[in-house]
Amino acid sequence: MPRYELDGQVAIVTGAGRGIGRATALRLAHEGASVTVADSNETNAKGVAAEIKSAAGTAHSLTVDVTDKADTERMVFETVERFGKLNILVNNAGIAIIASLMDTDEATWDALMNVNAKGVLLCSQAAAQQMIVQGNGGRIINNASGAGKVAPGRSTPLGAYAASKHAVVALTKQFGLELSSHGILVNCVCPGIVDTSMWELIDREVAQLEGVPVGSVKARAAAGIPVGRIQQPDDVANLIAYLASSDASYITAQALNVSGGMLPY
């Protein structure tokens, strides 16, 4: 595993209690960063922070609602109060709800947009304000999902989820342009079929809709991955660690695929 030497850097990872967020928090800590493990689930956040500490890393857990402006500002404030600064924000918190667009009600739409899009807006605003005050630039890295680039298709009813993730790509590009004069680089990652609890949910609910065995939907999706295996959370964390590093100092406002060859553009 390469080392990008994030010693002395301070990072916040939202949705860090499991899956891609957990892998990212562990990887950034391995690189030497002090990490605020932020999640809506207090137990999960504390568990990941404990994992980091047990590996001789530095971490702090916070229970955070990314849809609440005051809570996102508290997250940044408490991070700076504990570690002295903020250099990296990873907007990973997200939810998925299975429904065709014709069956998507307002509550479903609002929930997806609030967490997946509004959460990125609020957390990025709070983090960028701190980074601007510090005057040393920074990194904001968003998890946009492959659904931020392509429609999931008729057999995967995630239209509203995809709309929220397309919004993340747009937020990434615009924030990248608006914050470039402050040296704050903003990019997003677009994973494919990742072996996480979110895909377990998708598999289970789509299987029920189709009347097929649980496990078959995920297997069908994984069979189409060109590199020949389902994606692991660490595959995404690897790219995030690179984007947080000095090696990525000339990349901003980009949506980078990490999908095993699945995404066409």
Secondary structure, 3 states (H helix, E strand, C coil): CCCCCCCCCEEEEECCCCHHHHHHHHHHHHCCCEEEEEECCHHHHHHHHHHHHHCCCEEEEEECCCCCHHHHHHHHHHHHHHHCCCCEEEECCCCCCCECHHHCCHHHHHHHHHHHHHHHHHHHHHHHHHHHHHCCCEEEEEECCHHHCCCCCCCCCEHHHHHHHHHHHHHHHHHHHHCHHHCEEEEEEEECCECCHHHHHHHHHHHHHHCCCCCHHHHHHHHCCCCCCCECHHHHHHHHHHHHCHHHCCCCCEEEEECCCCCCC
